[in-house]
């Protein structure tokens, strides 16, 4: 009976330990996943907080003032939700502050862990490529009605032209000299990117409207080719 008791106790203790360990391991894994799943919003928030300690309201003001919402469409609720998450993961730290009769507010500072993340995010955004969702959209054109796509791309083309016109006006209005000889760096880069996108939108429309070329969009990524027969048996 004693041996049975101690064996049962041993296995119960082992099982309990395994449950606790699994839970701890799960929590660590989840925390790592949360830390890894950062996005452009976090880049904006961390960058502004590193520049100067600030509150959520200060961040909203600076985003509008510097026209950062052009590159990262970010709502007020998203800002506060991301700040909570960044603080939870110890990328920033907040302190409560009251100025006279004004409501209490939280002022955020970036931590060393946050500075390290910001460095990594800046490099990732500067050097990332081949993650453009439009690539998949064009790659799967064979799966939709060409007429529907052409209508959507026609609307998109007009929006691109309007955006190019708006950016060109901003570039012309910016006081000179600027650090970049041709004008405000970010606006010029954005305009040039849109001009390239416009080029390929028009090219896709032309392919879709061409009855001969349109028939060759018979599978995934076929828009990338034109002279290959993928249904032909491979020769050895």
N, C-alpha and C positions, 0 to 999 in steps of 0.2 A: 504493500500500500504506500509506503514511504517513497519508493522509487517512482511509482506512478504519480504521486503528488508532485514530487520535484520535477519530473519530466513535464507534467502539465503546466506547472508554474514557469518552467524555463521557456516553453513554447509560447505561453501567454505573454511573458515579458518580452520575448523576441518579437512577437507580433505587434505589441504595443510600441516597441522601439521602431519597428519598421514603419508603422503608421505615422509616428511623429517625424521620422526622417523623411518619409515621402512627402509629407505636408510641407516641411521646411524646404525640401528640394523643389517642390512645385511653386512655393512662394518666391524662391530665388529665381526660378526660371521665368515666372510671370513678370517679376520685376525687371529682369533683363530684357524681356520682350517689350515691356513698356518703354524702357530706356532706348531701345533700338528703333522703335517706331516713331521717329521724329519726322517733322515735315517742314515746309517752307515757312509756316507760321512761327515755329520755334526759332528759326533762323532770324526772322524779323524781331521777335521779342527779345531773344538773347542779345542780339546786336545792339538794340536800343538801350537795354539795361546795362550792358558793358560800357557803353558810351557814357551813361550817367544814370545814377540810381533814379528810379521813377516809379510812379503808381500806374495802375491800369488806365486811369483817365489821362495821365501824361502820355502814355503810349498811344492811345487813341488820337490825341491831339497831334502828336508827331507824325503818325502815319498819314493823316490828312494833310498836314502842312508840307510834308516832303513828297507827297503823291506816291507813297509806297503801296497804297492799295491798288495801284495799277499792276504791280507785279505779284501781289499776294492779296487777293480778294478776301478780306478778313472782317467778320462782323464783331460787334461789341461782345456778344455772348461768347464767341469763339476765343477772343482775347482773354477773357477772365477764366474760361475753362482751361485753356492752355497754361495760363499762369499757375493755376492750382496744380496742374499735372507736373509742371516744371519744378515747383516747390516741393511737391511730394517726392520727386525723384532726386531732390537735393542739388538741382542745377542752379537754383536761385534760392534766396532766403528773404523772407519778408519781416518787416517790423511795423507795428502800429504807430501812427503819428497823428496828432491833432494840432491844427493851426487855428488858434482863437476859437471862435464859435462855429467854425466849419465842421462838418461831419468827420469823424475819424476815418483815416484812410491807411492803406497798407503800402509801404514803400519797399521796393524790391532791389536787392543787390545780387550780382552774379557771384557764384562760388567758383573755386578753382576747378571743380568738376564741370561746372557750366562753361568756363572758358575753354576747357579741353574739348567739350562737345561742339562749341561754336567753331573752333579751329577745324575740326573734322567736317562739320556741315558745310563750311565755306568751301573747303577743298572739294567735297563731294558735289556741290552744286556747280563749281567751276569746271570740273573735269568729267562729269557724268554725261553719257550719251547713249543713244539707242534705246532710250526708255520713253520715247515720244509715243503717246497712244494713237496718234494719227497714222503711224506706221502700220499698226494692226488694222486700223479702219480701212486704209487703202488696200492692205493685203487681203482683206476678206470681202472685197467689192463684189465678188462673184455670188455672194449669198443674199444679195438684195436686189430689188427692182431698180434698174439703171435710171428710170425716169424719176423715182423718188429721190435718189442720190443727187441727180443733177439739179433738181429743185432746191435741195438743201445746200448744195455747193454754190448755187447761184446767189442765194441769200448770204452765205458766208463770204463770197467774193465781194459783195457790196459792203459788208461790214468791215472787211479788211481795207478796202479803199477808203472808207470813212476814217478808219483808225490811222492810216498812213497820212491822210490829210490833216488830222488832228495833231499827230506827232510832228509833222513838218512845221505846223504853225508854232508849236511849243519850242522847237529847235530854233526857229527864226527869231522868236521873242526873247530867248535867253540872252542876258547881257554877256558880251564878249570882253576879254578873252576867256575861254574855258580851258580846263586842263587838257581836254582832247581838242586838237586844232579844228576839227570839223563841226564842233558844237558840243552840247551836253552829252556826255558819253553814253549814259543809259538810254536816253531817248533816241540817240542815233543808232545804237545797237538794236533796240526794239524795232525801230522803223525798218532797218535793213533785214532783220529776221522776218518781219511780216511781208516784206517785198519778195523774199525767197518763197515764203509759204504761198503767196498769191500766184507766183509763177507755177507752182505745182498743182494748186487748185485748178487753175485754168487748163493745165495739161491733162488733169484727170477728167475734167468736163469734156475736153475734146475727144479723149479716148472713149468715154461713155456714150457720146453722141455719134461716134463713128460706128456704123453697123458692122463693118468688117473687123475692126479692132476689138469692139465690144464682145464679139463672139469668142474671142480668144481668152477672155477672162473666165476660164473654166474651172479654176480651183484656187486654193490658197496661194497667195504670192505670185500669181500668174502675171500681175501687172508689172512685175519686175523683169519679165522675159518677153517673148514674142516669136521666137523661132524654134523653140524646143517642143518636142512632142513627148509629154510625160506619160502618155498612155502606151507608148511604144515599148515593147518588151526589151529589157536590157540585154545587150549582147555581151558574151564572155570572150 
